[in-house]
Amino acid sequence: MPDLSLQILPEQPDDGAGIDRLYERTFGPGRFARTAYRLREGIAHRRELSFTARIGTLLVGSVRLTPIRIGTTPALLLGPLTIEPPFRGRGIARALIAASLEAAKKDGAKLILLVGDLPYYGPLGFQGVPRGRITLPGPVDPDRILVAELQPGAFDGVEGQVRPDFSAES
């Protein structure tokens, strides 16, 4: 009998098509209009900081980190994060986030930004951003802009427009 336990694995180059299909199923075509998606357009995510969740050989989840700048400060944008609907509520998303944050911290990253709900992401190390301190290039509820410091004090003095960090591409 095959092993059906959850595995959190680094994203591999051949995972791309399966992840795209997962996004299409879980987010639908409306995903292209979201501000966070717009920030990721035209820039490669950091595959070495991005992870998949599998049960056996079945891809059930994914999370990616993409280089951005908040003002002049380098950071990473968390997302998309998605789990196949039948597998939600089992801690898979939290395991994916933990793997990405740990990999980013080991890589020297200091800040992770996301657009999400504080009650969910707060226990994972994210905090709300004071209104007006960070702006995104599109409509976003300012109460959903969250940041996680991977190094104490990393968010001190950080403010400004969020934009893709094309200089981080190698």
Protein Blocks (a to p, Z undefined) as FASTA:
>chain_A
ZZfbdcdddddfklmmmmmmmmmmmnommlmmpmklmmmgopacdfklgccddehjbcfb
dcddddddehjaccddeddddddfklgonlmmmmmmmmmmmmmmmnopabdcddddfklm
mmnopacddehkaccebdddfklpccddfbghklgopacjddddfklpZZ
